[in-house]
Structure formats: structure tokens, C-alpha cells
Amino acid sequence: MDNQQVTDSVRAAWLAALIDGEGSLSIYPVRPGYEYLMTHINVANSDPRLIATAAWIVKDWNVGHYISCADKGKYLPSWRIDIRGFKRCATFLPKILPWLISKRAEADIMWRLVQYRLDRPHKVPYGETEATLVRIFKDVKNTRHLTDFVPDPRYMR
């Protein structure tokens, strides 16, 4: 493995860890009641250097992305990087998939949906396969938890 491959692996692992801890993966309709779906990966943090570093890596990989900042007054500004859409996620996901841990199952399902849709002509209507993958994705998101975590009863209400 040459130095460039090592550097790319380190960047991918760092970015995957950032997504595991501070990011989210989503699949949702483009607009309410609209048939077409959007895939969305994002990371939000109050440290702009963290988001700038993530953006630098993503840009180096030629992945389209958006950077934004929400300033809520009394709270620290929240910086965010967003990767939206099937084609962008198709470029990005293979780079980080091997390194994800807590969001690996979600990313695997998103990757299957992205591959499935990009293998079809653009205007082909969505069918049962997409509906099933979205349903599985939502189930995984709703049931993701630490299986060996036992909450302290003193903090439970």
C-alpha cells in the first residue's frame, strides 16, 4: 500500500467515526406527498474546523456537498455539512462503509437503495423494492441501541 492509499484510509476512517458520532443518515420523500426519495448524509457540530476538515476531505473525493451554519442566538452556532442525493451518496458511501460502526446497518441499506435506483432509468416509478428498503431503514434507525448498555436505575424515571 502506498502513502496515498494510507492517507485515504485514514481520512475515510476519521470521517466514518465523525459520522458515527455526530452525523445522521436519512431517506425521505423530496417533498411531503411526493413519490421521489432523497438520500441524505450530514454532520453537524459547533466547531467550524471539524466541518471544514470534513468538507476538505469530501471535496478531495469529488463528492458534491453543502455547508451551512445555523446561529440560534444564545447557543453556539451549529455548522453542518450535507451530502444529498443518490449520485452523491453513491460516490461517498463506498469510501466510508468499511469504517462505520454504529451507523453501518443504516449505511448498508442506504447503499442498497442507491445502487438499486441508479441501476434503473431515471423516471422509472418506485416499487415494492424501494418501499421495503425504506421500511427496513426506518426499522433499523428506530431499534439501534447499545445491546450491552444497562441504564443506572437512579437516573431512570
C-alpha positions in Angstrom: 0.0 0.0 0.0 1.5 3.3 -1.0 1.3 6.5 1.0 -1.7 7.9 -0.9 -3.8 4.8 0.0 -2.8 5.0 3.6 -3.8 8.7 3.7 -7.2 7.9 2.0 -7.9 5.1 4.5 -7.1 7.4 7.5 -9.3 10.1 6.1 -12.2 7.6 5.4 -11.8 6.1 8.9 -11.8 9.6 10.5 -14.9 10.7 8.5 -16.7 7.5 9.3 -16.0 8.0 13.0 -17.3 11.6 12.8 -20.5 10.4 11.1 -20.9 7.6 13.7 -20.7 10.1 16.5 -22.0 13.4 15.1 -23.8 12.5 11.9 -27.0 11.1 10.6 -28.3 9.2 7.6 -31.8 9.8 6.3 -34.1 8.6 3.5 -37.2 10.7 3.0 -39.6 12.0 0.3 -38.3 15.0 -1.6 -41.5 16.8 -0.6 -44.4 15.6 1.6 -46.7 13.5 -0.5 -44.1 13.4 -3.3 -43.1 9.9 -4.7 -39.4 10.5 -5.2 -37.0 9.9 -2.4 -33.9 11.8 -1.2 -30.9 10.2 0.5 -29.1 12.5 2.9 -25.9 12.2 5.0 -25.0 15.0 7.3 -22.8 16.0 10.2 -23.4 19.0 12.5 -21.1 20.4 15.1 -20.3 23.7 16.8 -16.7 23.6 15.8 -16.3 25.0 12.3 -12.8 23.5 12.0 -14.3 20.0 12.2 -16.8 20.7 9.5 -14.1 22.4 7.3 -11.9 19.4 7.6 -14.8 17.1 6.6 -15.6 19.4 3.7 -12.0 19.3 2.6 -11.9 15.5 2.5 -15.3 15.3 0.7 -14.2 17.9 -1.8 -10.9 16.0 -2.4 -13.1 12.9 -3.2 -15.2 14.9 -5.7 -18.4 14.5 -3.7 -20.9 17.3 -4.1 -21.9 18.8 -0.7 -23.3 21.8 1.1 -22.0 23.7 4.1 -24.3 25.8 6.3 -24.4 27.5 9.7 -27.3 28.0 12.0 -26.9 30.7 14.6 -29.6 30.4 17.3 -28.6 33.4 19.3 -27.7 32.2 22.9 -26.4 28.9 21.7 -23.1 28.3 19.8 -23.5 28.4 16.0 -24.1 24.9 14.5 -22.0 24.2 11.4 -23.2 21.5 9.1 -22.1 19.5 6.0 -24.8 17.9 3.9 -24.5 15.3 1.2 -27.8 14.8 -0.6 -29.0 12.7 -3.5 -28.4 9.3 -4.9 -25.4 10.1 -7.1 -23.6 12.0 -4.4 -24.2 9.2 -1.8 -23.1 6.7 -4.5 -19.7 8.4 -4.6 -19.4 8.9 -0.9 -20.8 5.7 0.8 -18.3 3.2 -0.6 -15.4 5.2 0.9 -16.8 5.2 4.4 -18.8 2.0 4.6 -15.9 -0.3 5.7 -15.2 2.1 8.6 -18.6 2.7 10.0 -19.6 1.0 13.2 -22.8 2.4 14.9 -24.4 3.5 11.6 -23.2 0.6 9.5 -26.6 -1.1 9.2 -28.3 2.2 8.1 -25.5 2.9 5.6 -25.7 -0.7 4.1 -29.4 -0.3 3.5 -29.0 3.2 2.0 -26.2 1.8 -0.2 -28.5 -1.0 -1.5 -31.3 1.6 -2.3 -28.8 3.9 -4.0 -27.4 1.0 -6.2 -30.9 -0.3 -7.0 -32.2 3.1 -8.1 -29.1 4.1 -10.1 -29.3 0.8 -12.0 -32.7 1.9 -13.3 -33.7 4.6 -15.8 -34.3 7.9 -14.1 -38.1 8.1 -14.4 -39.0 4.5 -13.5 -41.7 4.6 -10.8 -40.8 3.5 -7.3 -41.9 0.0 -6.5 -42.1 -2.6 -3.7 -38.3 -2.9 -3.5 -37.8 0.7 -2.6 -40.7 0.7 -0.2 -39.2 -2.4 1.5 -35.7 -0.9 1.8 -37.2 2.4 3.2 -39.2 0.3 5.7 -36.1 -1.7 6.8 -34.1 1.5 7.0 -36.7 3.1 9.4 -36.8 0.0 11.5 -33.0 -0.1 11.8 -33.0 3.6 12.8 -35.7 3.1 15.4 -34.2 0.0 17.0 -30.5 1.0 17.0 -29.3 0.8 20.6 -26.4 -0.4 22.7 -27.2 -4.1 23.4 -24.9 -4.3 26.4 -25.9 -1.0 27.9 -27.8 -1.2 31.2 -29.0 2.2 32.4 -28.4 3.2 36.0 -31.9 2.9 37.7 -31.1 6.1 39.7 -31.4 8.1 36.5 -34.5 6.4 35.1 -37.9 7.9 35.7 
